[in-house]
Amino acid sequence: MQGLTLALALTGASALVAPAAPRAATALKAADEVFDYSSIAGGESGLGGRYDFDPMNFAGRYPGMVPWFREAELKHGRVAMAAFVGFLVNYQGITFPADLTMSGEKFSSLGTGNPLLAWDNISDKGKWSILGFIGLLEVLGEAEKPHYMRGGKSGTHDLVWYFGSKYLSGKTEEQKLRSRTAEINNGRLAMIGIMGFIAASTVPGSVPYFTEDLTQYSGSVWAPF
């Protein structure tokens, strides 16, 4: 209803201001364009063909923002992959053998078998240190030139992609594309996987496979402090 009201309002305005009509038509035409997903890594389906799941047509409406969308997807995928593996490691009772604090407190003191509870057991100073370090990486990464929105490649700034750059060095362009596509696809699966773990840990029965085995978390995942 709101969309119809807005359309009628714009129609009335165009009758009063004639030069604005061609602009509106051009804008609507641009919004209906379909983005060529095959032009970026991850635009191909893992089973062959195109991967163009974009029901809101964000890429078609905002083609200039595609590098920003890709950067966000890469970052979330990388974090999700680390979170997924970390969840499994903690759940299996594995911890770092080193000291967590200068006073000699061990990582094992945070607890195992319930990864979400382990975060709660970290002191506020520890949490702020982790978030501050991540924020510093974000600032330094965004400051690197050329920026991914101005000709740079998404997800490749040297500060956080050092090991990735070493891994890709010496590979052909085809091999690099295959590796980047694999990273994107694994990141997509990891985002689904870690959210599945969180749902199963907080809402009993929400994930059919985890009916009894997964330890339940009674805290709030939306309250980091």
trRosetta pair geometry for C-beta under 8 A, 3 or more apart (Angstrom, degrees):
i j d omega theta_ij theta_ji phi_ij phi_ji
1 4 5.8 -52 -149 34 32 110
1 5 6.4 33 152 -19 64 105
2 5 5.6 -53 -148 36 33 113
2 6 6.3 33 154 -19 66 105
3 6 5.8 -54 -148 36 31 110
3 7 6.3 32 153 -21 65 106
4 7 5.7 -54 -148 35 32 112
4 8 6.4 30 155 -17 65 105
5 8 5.9 -57 -150 37 29 109
5 9 6.3 31 152 -20 64 107
6 9 5.6 -55 -149 36 32 113
6 10 6.3 30 155 -18 66 105
7 10 5.8 -55 -148 37 31 109
7 11 6.4 34 152 -23 64 105
8 11 5.5 -52 -148 33 33 115
8 12 6.5 33 154 -18 65 103
9 12 5.9 -55 -152 35 31 109
9 13 6.4 29 152 -18 65 107
10 13 5.6 -55 -147 37 34 112
10 14 6.3 36 155 -24 66 104
10 24 6.4 142 171 -131 125 148
11 14 5.9 -54 -150 31 30 110
11 15 7.0 34 151 -24 61 101
12 15 5.8 -52 -159 25 36 113
12 16 7.1 22 151 -9 64 104
13 16 5.9 -63 -158 39 39 105
13 17 6.1 -14 162 26 76 107
13 20 6.9 -42 128 84 99 151
14 17 6.5 -74 -129 65 31 74
14 18 7.4 69 176 -112 65 31
14 20 5.6 -130 -114 86 73 101
14 21 4.4 92 -164 -83 118 87
14 24 6.4 -75 -87 12 131 149
17 20 4.6 42 110 3 110 120
18 21 6.2 -40 -169 1 46 114
19 22 7.2 -48 -173 26 49 101
19 23 7.6 43 142 -11 69 109
20 23 5.5 -61 -162 39 51 116
20 24 6.2 50 148 -24 80 104
21 24 5.8 -57 -151 33 33 110
21 25 6.5 30 156 -17 67 106
22 25 5.7 -57 -149 38 35 111
22 26 6.2 36 154 -21 68 105
23 26 5.7 -57 -150 36 31 111
23 27 6.3 29 154 -19 66 106
24 27 5.7 -55 -148 36 31 111
24 28 6.3 28 156 -17 66 106
25 28 5.8 -56 -147 38 31 109
25 29 6.3 33 154 -21 64 107
26 29 5.7 -56 -149 35 30 113
26 30 6.4 30 154 -19 65 104
27 30 5.8 -55 -150 34 32 110
27 31 6.4 32 152 -22 65 106
28 31 5.6 -53 -149 33 34 114
28 32 6.6 27 155 -16 64 107
29 32 6.0 -63 -153 36 32 107
29 33 7.3 52 148 -44 62 90
30 33 5.8 -31 -162 -5 40 118
30 61 7.6 90 125 -138 81 45
31 57 7.5 90 171 116 69 129
31 60 7.0 77 180 124 37 94
31 61 4.9 20 -139 -115 73 85
32 57 7.9 -8 -131 165 32 160
32 60 7.0 -45 150 152 14 131
33 60 4.7 -175 87 -162 66 95
33 63 7.4 -30 92 -46 131 124
34 52 7.6 26 -177 -172 106 142
34 57 7.4 -81 -108 -133 59 109
34 60 5.3 -35 -107 -96 25 130
35 52 7.6 172 74 -140 83 104
35 54 7.1 6 40 50 117 166
35 57 7.8 155 -3 -159 99 71
35 59 3.5 -64 0 126 161 114
35 60 4.8 -131 -27 -68 85 64
35 63 6.0 167 -105 -103 107 92
35 66 6.9 155 -152 -86 147 132
36 39 4.8 67 106 -15 104 112
36 43 7.7 41 139 -177 56 155
37 40 6.6 -70 -166 42 52 93
37 43 3.3 175 152 -152 79 109
37 44 7.8 170 123 -53 99 41
37 50 5.7 111 67 -168 116 103
37 51 6.1 -127 138 75 146 63
37 52 4.7 -163 -2 -92 144 83
37 54 7.7 180 -72 -16 126 127
37 59 7.2 83 -81 98 84 170
38 43 4.9 -157 -83 114 24 129
38 44 6.4 61 -119 -70 74 83
38 50 6.0 -74 -58 -110 96 98
39 43 6.6 46 40 9 44 167
40 43 4.9 106 64 -32 72 119
40 66 6.9 -152 -49 161 153 125
40 70 6.4 -120 -177 -92 145 141
41 177 5.7 -156 -103 -150 105 72
41 180 4.2 -20 -177 113 161 121
41 181 5.1 -130 -172 -69 91 73
41 184 6.2 158 128 -14 95 143
42 51 6.9 -81 155 71 58 139
42 70 7.7 154 47 -131 136 100
42 73 7.7 170 126 121 168 145
42 180 7.3 -92 -36 132 90 87
42 181 5.5 178 -69 -126 54 67
42 184 3.6 -68 -91 114 127 162
42 185 6.8 -174 -124 -49 87 71
43 50 6.7 -29 155 -151 82 77
43 51 5.7 -172 -178 56 32 90
43 52 7.4 32 -164 -76 84 71
44 48 7.6 -33 176 -142 101 24
44 49 7.2 146 -160 87 73 31
44 50 6.6 -73 -118 -117 49 37
44 51 5.9 56 123 0 10 101
44 181 6.7 -16 51 -135 102 140
45 48 6.1 -18 79 67 101 25
45 49 4.9 1 31 74 125 81
45 50 6.3 48 -17 95 97 17
45 51 4.3 145 -71 -64 64 88
46 51 7.8 51 -13 -69 62 131
46 185 5.7 95 -72 -130 120 148
54 57 5.6 95 126 -93 103 33
54 58 6.0 -119 -167 30 111 78
54 59 5.5 -53 -148 15 165 106
54 60 7.3 141 115 -5 137 96
56 61 7.9 -58 138 7 79 134
57 60 4.2 -40 -178 43 98 118
57 61 5.5 99 119 -23 89 97
58 61 5.9 -63 -143 43 28 106
58 62 5.9 -31 176 36 68 104
58 65 7.4 -79 161 85 96 123
58 69 6.7 134 119 -92 129 147
59 62 7.1 -78 -125 65 19 66
59 63 6.3 53 174 -99 63 59
59 65 8.0 -138 -114 74 48 84
59 66 5.4 55 -133 -93 92 103
59 69 7.0 -99 -83 39 85 163
60 63 6.9 7 -136 -60 21 89
62 65 3.9 1 140 22 116 121
62 66 7.5 169 110 -41 76 64
63 66 5.8 -15 -166 -22 47 114
65 68 4.8 -52 -168 41 72 117
65 69 5.9 78 132 -25 85 97
66 69 5.4 -51 -145 36 36 113
66 70 6.2 36 156 -20 67 105
67 70 5.6 -54 -145 38 32 112
67 71 6.3 36 155 -22 65 104
67 148 4.9 -177 168 146 119 92
67 149 5.4 171 89 -95 131 53
67 154 5.3 -174 -162 -58 76 114
68 71 5.7 -49 -146 34 31 112
68 72 6.4 31 154 -17 63 105
68 148 7.5 142 -78 103 49 110
68 149 6.1 25 -60 -86 92 109
69 72 5.8 -58 -152 38 30 111
69 73 6.3 29 152 -20 65 108
70 73 5.6 -54 -146 36 32 112
70 74 6.3 33 155 -20 66 105
70 148 7.8 -135 78 165 104 134
70 154 4.3 132 106 63 110 173
70 155 7.3 -96 138 -16 92 109
71 74 5.8 -54 -148 35 29 111
71 75 6.4 26 156 -16 64 108
71 148 5.3 129 -71 92 129 158
71 154 4.2 -129 -72 -146 74 108
71 155 6.2 -173 -122 -46 61 73
72 75 6.0 -57 -146 38 29 108
72 76 6.2 23 160 -12 65 111
73 76 6.0 -59 -143 43 27 106
73 77 6.0 29 157 -22 64 112
73 184 6.9 31 132 -142 118 96
73 187 7.0 113 158 113 77 135
73 188 7.7 -4 -172 -76 107 85
74 77 5.7 -59 -145 38 26 112
74 78 6.3 24 159 -19 64 107
74 154 5.9 158 0 143 143 105
74 155 3.7 -85 154 -82 165 132
74 183 7.5 30 -135 127 88 116
74 184 7.0 -56 -94 -99 74 82
74 187 6.8 -108 -134 -92 38 179
75 78 6.0 -55 -146 35 28 107
75 79 6.4 24 157 -13 64 108
75 155 7.3 -153 -50 -100 66 91
76 79 5.9 -56 -145 41 31 109
76 80 6.0 32 155 -21 65 110
76 187 7.0 107 95 171 66 115
76 191 6.0 36 141 -94 104 126
77 80 5.6 -57 -144 38 28 112
77 81 6.4 31 156 -22 64 103
77 183 7.1 108 124 152 136 77
77 184 6.4 -87 -106 -136 177 43
77 186 7.2 102 178 90 114 66
77 187 1.8 29 -170 -178 121 134
77 188 6.3 -24 -109 -43 115 46
77 190 6.2 104 -160 54 64 115
77 191 6.2 -66 -101 -38 59 109
78 81 5.8 -50 -148 31 31 111
78 82 6.7 27 153 -13 62 105
78 155 7.9 155 -32 -141 132 114
78 183 7.8 3 -79 179 85 109
78 187 6.2 -27 -44 -110 44 122
79 82 5.8 -58 -153 39 33 109
79 83 6.1 32 151 -19 68 110
80 83 5.5 -54 -141 40 32 112
80 84 6.1 37 157 -25 66 104
80 187 6.1 106 57 -161 114 68
80 190 3.9 137 122 119 101 103
80 191 4.2 -72 -111 -77 170 59
80 193 7.3 122 166 55 107 90
80 194 5.0 -147 -154 11 84 135
81 84 5.8 -50 -144 32 28 112
81 85 6.6 22 158 -10 62 106
81 186 6.2 42 -96 134 126 103
81 187 5.9 -68 -38 -102 110 64
81 190 4.2 -87 -77 -97 59 171
82 85 6.2 -60 -149 41 29 105
82 86 6.0 28 154 -19 65 114
83 86 5.6 -58 -141 41 28 113
83 87 6.2 36 157 -27 65 103
83 190 7.4 124 57 166 87 109
83 194 4.6 46 105 -121 118 148
84 87 5.8 -50 -151 28 27 113
84 88 6.8 22 153 -13 60 105
84 190 4.6 -121 -13 -149 142 92
84 193 4.9 41 -118 102 130 125
84 194 4.8 -108 -73 -64 80 94
84 197 7.3 159 -122 -7 68 141
85 88 5.8 -58 -154 38 34 109
85 89 6.2 34 152 -21 68 108
86 89 5.6 -54 -142 36 32 112
86 90 6.2 27 161 -14 67 107
86 115 6.8 119 128 -144 85 136
87 90 6.2 -60 -147 40 25 105
87 91 6.1 24 156 -20 63 113
87 115 4.7 -107 -128 2 65 170
87 194 6.5 161 -15 -123 145 84
87 197 5.3 42 171 163 162 166
88 91 5.7 -59 -143 38 28 112
88 92 6.4 20 159 -14 64 109
89 92 6.1 -66 -154 39 26 105
89 94 4.7 -80 -176 70 80 115
90 93 7.8 58 179 -63 34 16
90 94 7.1 -100 -83 59 26 68
90 95 7.3 55 -114 -82 69 76
90 112 5.5 -155 -174 -136 67 73
90 113 7.4 -109 145 -11 76 21
90 114 7.8 -72 138 67 114 23
90 115 4.1 113 81 -92 141 91
90 118 5.8 -100 -158 -10 145 158
91 112 7.4 160 -110 176 11 80
91 113 6.1 67 -145 -128 48 32
91 114 7.8 79 -105 -62 71 22
91 115 6.1 -50 -53 -33 81 105
91 215 7.6 -173 -132 18 94 112
92 112 7.7 -61 79 178 33 121
93 112 4.4 99 -119 136 51 148
93 113 6.3 19 -75 -54 79 83
94 112 7.3 132 28 -133 29 138
95 106 7.4 85 125 151 138 99
95 107 4.4 178 173 107 113 109
95 108 4.5 165 63 -79 160 70
95 110 7.5 157 -125 46 133 101
95 112 6.2 -112 -47 -72 108 118
96 100 7.9 122 74 -75 116 80
96 107 4.3 79 55 5 89 163
97 106 7.8 -41 -167 -151 36 110
97 107 7.6 -48 -35 32 7 117
98 106 7.8 161 102 -139 31 70
98 107 6.7 56 66 -19 65 116
99 102 7.5 91 133 -97 133 18
99 104 5.5 -77 -129 -135 128 35
99 105 6.6 96 -165 64 82 43
99 106 6.2 -74 -117 -95 49 51
99 107 7.9 160 -172 -27 12 75
100 105 4.9 -55 59 101 103 89
100 106 6.0 80 -6 161 99 13
100 107 4.9 138 -65 -74 106 56
100 109 6.6 -116 18 41 143 110
100 110 7.1 138 -93 -34 160 107
100 126 7.7 0 167 -115 106 142
101 104 7.0 -31 79 32 82 26
101 105 4.3 32 30 38 110 107
101 126 8.0 -80 -81 -77 97 119
105 109 5.2 -65 -177 22 94 156
106 109 5.2 125 66 -18 71 94
107 110 6.1 -37 -178 10 54 113
108 111 7.9 82 173 -59 49 16
108 112 7.0 -34 -144 -29 72 110
109 121 7.4 -163 125 152 73 132
110 118 4.3 62 145 -155 110 86
110 121 4.5 155 -146 87 66 128
110 122 6.4 9 -119 -62 120 73
111 114 6.3 -20 133 53 122 93
111 117 5.9 -45 89 107 144 108
111 118 5.2 -148 68 -91 87 77
111 121 5.8 132 9 -14 109 160
112 118 7.2 37 -87 -78 36 126
113 215 5.6 84 152 -24 85 156
114 117 3.9 23 117 21 117 120
114 118 6.7 160 93 -27 66 81
114 201 7.8 131 -149 -152 77 123
114 215 4.7 -95 -87 109 90 140
114 217 6.2 144 -169 -87 106 89
115 118 5.4 -47 -152 22 37 119
115 119 7.4 39 153 -19 63 94
115 197 7.9 8 50 153 134 132
116 119 6.0 -46 -164 25 39 111
116 120 7.2 40 142 -16 63 102
116 198 7.3 111 -78 -122 130 76
116 201 5.8 142 -5 138 138 150
116 202 7.7 55 -18 -60 178 99
116 217 4.2 3 73 -114 137 157
116 219 6.7 -166 138 55 111 114
116 221 6.4 -63 -144 -93 130 93
117 120 5.3 -49 -157 32 45 116
117 121 6.5 45 147 -23 70 103
117 217 6.0 -157 -47 -124 86 97
117 219 6.9 142 -97 2 68 127
118 121 5.7 -56 -153 33 35 113
118 122 7.4 47 148 -32 61 92
119 122 5.9 -41 -163 11 41 114
119 127 7.7 77 -176 -101 83 108
119 224 7.4 -71 154 -145 126 74
120 219 5.7 -172 -73 -60 143 170
122 126 4.3 -119 178 92 101 131
122 127 5.4 125 110 -57 118 83
122 130 7.7 8 159 -9 158 135
123 126 4.6 99 57 4 78 103
123 127 7.1 -143 96 -5 43 85
124 127 5.6 -53 -147 36 35 112
124 128 6.2 33 155 -16 67 105
124 225 6.2 53 -119 -140 97 104
125 128 5.9 -56 -146 39 30 108
125 129 6.3 35 152 -25 64 106
126 129 5.5 -52 -148 31 31 115
126 130 6.6 31 154 -18 64 103
127 130 5.8 -54 -152 34 33 110
127 131 6.3 24 155 -10 67 109
127 224 6.5 152 -169 155 137 102
127 225 6.5 172 102 -92 159 84
128 131 5.8 -57 -141 45 33 107
128 132 5.8 38 157 -24 67 110
129 132 5.7 -54 -142 37 25 113
129 133 6.4 28 157 -21 61 105
130 133 6.0 -56 -151 33 27 109
130 134 6.6 24 153 -15 63 106
131 134 5.7 -54 -148 38 33 111
131 135 6.2 36 152 -21 65 107
132 135 5.5 -54 -147 37 32 114
132 136 6.4 36 153 -23 65 102
133 136 5.6 -50 -150 31 32 113
133 137 6.7 34 151 -18 63 102
134 137 5.7 -53 -154 34 34 112
134 138 6.5 38 148 -22 65 104
135 138 5.4 -52 -151 33 35 115
135 139 6.4 33 154 -19 68 103
136 139 5.8 -53 -147 35 33 109
136 140 6.3 24 159 -11 66 109
137 140 6.1 -60 -143 43 28 105
137 141 5.9 29 158 -21 65 113
137 159 6.4 179 -145 128 77 124
137 160 5.5 77 -171 -68 119 122
138 141 5.8 -60 -144 39 24 111
138 142 6.2 19 160 -16 63 109
139 142 6.1 -59 -146 38 26 106
139 143 6.3 21 156 -19 62 112
140 143 5.7 -60 -146 37 31 111
140 144 7.1 48 152 -43 61 92
140 157 7.9 158 121 146 76 139
140 159 5.2 106 117 -75 120 173
141 144 6.0 -39 -161 1 35 115
141 157 4.5 145 -145 70 79 156
141 159 5.6 -126 -79 56 76 125
141 160 5.8 -18 -85 6 127 119
142 147 7.2 22 -171 -127 57 107
144 147 7.1 135 82 -90 61 56
144 152 7.3 115 109 -129 97 164
144 157 4.3 145 37 -135 158 116
144 158 7.0 165 -130 22 148 83
144 159 7.0 -151 -58 -5 134 109
145 152 7.4 -157 -177 -62 30 130
146 150 5.2 -123 -179 95 101 91
146 151 4.5 -26 138 76 153 99
146 152 4.1 -175 93 -52 80 92
147 150 4.5 57 60 26 92 101
147 151 7.7 78 64 43 55 67
147 152 5.4 -152 110 15 15 128
148 152 4.4 -78 -81 85 45 100
148 153 6.4 -43 -119 102 91 14
148 154 4.5 86 -157 -86 141 60
148 155 7.7 71 -100 -5 148 47
148 156 7.9 133 -89 33 109 86
148 157 7.9 -88 -43 -45 106 98
149 152 7.7 3 20 41 36 94
152 156 7.2 -155 168 60 95 106
152 157 7.6 31 167 -73 142 82
153 156 4.4 26 88 14 104 138
155 161 6.5 115 154 -84 62 135
156 161 5.1 -125 -151 90 35 171
156 164 7.5 -123 -123 100 64 127
156 165 7.2 97 -162 -78 85 97
157 160 6.2 43 80 35 93 86
157 161 5.9 125 66 11 42 113
158 161 6.2 -82 -114 61 20 86
158 162 6.0 56 178 -82 65 73
158 165 6.6 -6 -121 -24 71 154
159 162 7.1 -37 179 -41 12 98
161 164 4.4 -57 -167 50 78 120
161 165 5.6 89 129 -33 88 93
162 165 6.0 -56 -154 30 26 110
162 166 6.8 22 151 -14 61 105
163 166 5.6 -52 -151 36 37 113
163 167 6.3 41 150 -23 67 105
164 167 5.5 -53 -147 34 34 114
164 168 6.3 20 158 -10 67 109
165 168 6.1 -63 -144 43 29 102
165 169 6.4 46 154 -44 64 99
166 169 5.7 -39 -147 8 31 118
167 179 7.3 179 127 -174 112 152
168 171 5.3 -82 -167 29 57 124
168 176 5.2 64 -157 -117 114 95
168 179 6.2 -167 -99 78 95 153
171 175 3.9 -121 -178 93 111 125
171 176 5.1 142 101 -57 120 78
171 179 7.0 26 139 -7 172 137
172 175 4.7 95 52 8 76 102
172 176 7.0 -137 95 -6 40 87
173 176 5.5 -51 -146 36 33 114
173 177 6.4 36 154 -21 65 104
174 177 5.8 -53 -150 34 30 111
174 178 6.5 31 151 -19 63 105
175 178 5.6 -52 -148 35 34 112
175 179 6.4 32 154 -18 66 105
176 179 5.8 -56 -148 38 31 109
176 180 6.2 29 155 -17 66 107
177 180 5.8 -54 -143 39 30 109
177 181 6.1 31 156 -20 64 108
178 181 5.8 -55 -147 38 28 111
178 182 6.4 31 153 -22 63 106
179 182 5.6 -52 -148 34 32 113
179 183 6.5 34 152 -21 64 103
180 183 5.7 -51 -151 33 34 113
180 184 6.5 32 153 -18 65 105
181 184 5.7 -54 -148 36 33 111
181 185 6.3 29 155 -15 67 108
182 185 5.9 -57 -145 41 30 108
182 186 6.1 29 157 -17 66 109
183 186 5.9 -58 -145 40 27 109
183 187 6.1 30 155 -22 64 109
184 187 5.6 -56 -148 36 29 113
184 188 6.5 32 153 -22 63 103
185 188 5.7 -49 -150 31 33 113
185 189 6.6 30 153 -14 64 104
186 189 5.8 -55 -150 39 34 110
186 190 6.1 36 151 -23 67 107
187 190 5.5 -53 -143 36 32 113
187 191 6.5 37 156 -24 64 100
188 191 5.9 -50 -153 28 30 111
188 192 6.9 25 151 -11 61 104
189 192 5.8 -58 -156 39 36 109
189 193 6.0 37 148 -24 69 111
190 193 5.2 -54 -141 39 34 116
190 194 6.1 27 164 -16 70 104
191 194 6.5 -51 -139 37 25 101
191 195 6.4 21 160 -11 59 112
192 195 6.1 -66 -151 43 26 108
192 196 6.2 32 151 -25 64 109
193 196 5.5 -57 -152 32 29 114
193 197 6.6 30 152 -18 65 102
194 197 5.5 -46 -150 33 38 114
194 198 6.4 38 151 -18 66 103
195 198 5.5 -50 -145 37 36 112
195 199 6.2 38 154 -20 66 105
196 199 5.8 -54 -145 37 30 110
196 200 6.1 26 158 -16 65 109
196 207 5.3 94 -170 -103 89 143
197 200 5.9 -59 -144 40 27 107
197 201 6.1 24 157 -19 64 112
197 214 7.6 -167 -149 -142 68 142
198 201 5.8 -60 -146 38 27 110
198 202 6.2 -3 165 3 64 117
198 221 5.8 67 -163 -110 117 165
199 202 6.5 -78 -143 49 24 92
199 203 5.5 -37 -175 39 69 110
199 206 4.5 -113 158 108 104 139
199 207 5.7 116 96 -38 107 106
200 203 7.4 -63 -100 60 17 70
200 206 6.1 -142 -86 66 48 94
200 207 3.9 -50 -77 30 105 127
200 209 7.9 -46 -104 70 145 80
200 210 3.8 45 -162 74 141 145
200 214 5.0 48 136 70 114 165
201 214 5.9 -105 -85 152 67 121
201 215 7.0 13 -132 87 92 61
201 216 6.2 151 -170 -134 54 39
201 217 4.5 30 154 6 105 109
202 206 7.9 -5 74 15 69 144
202 216 7.3 120 -95 -160 25 76
202 217 5.5 -40 -80 66 74 97
202 221 6.2 -81 -63 -18 153 119
203 206 3.9 55 98 -32 112 134
204 216 6.4 -20 -71 -102 97 128
205 208 7.7 21 -166 -93 57 47
205 211 6.7 38 -99 -126 61 72
207 210 4.7 32 88 34 111 102
208 211 6.9 -5 -175 -61 42 96
210 213 6.1 -100 -143 56 71 90
210 214 4.1 12 -168 -6 123 129
217 221 7.5 73 108 -59 139 94
219 223 7.2 -119 167 61 97 107
220 223 4.2 53 87 14 117 108
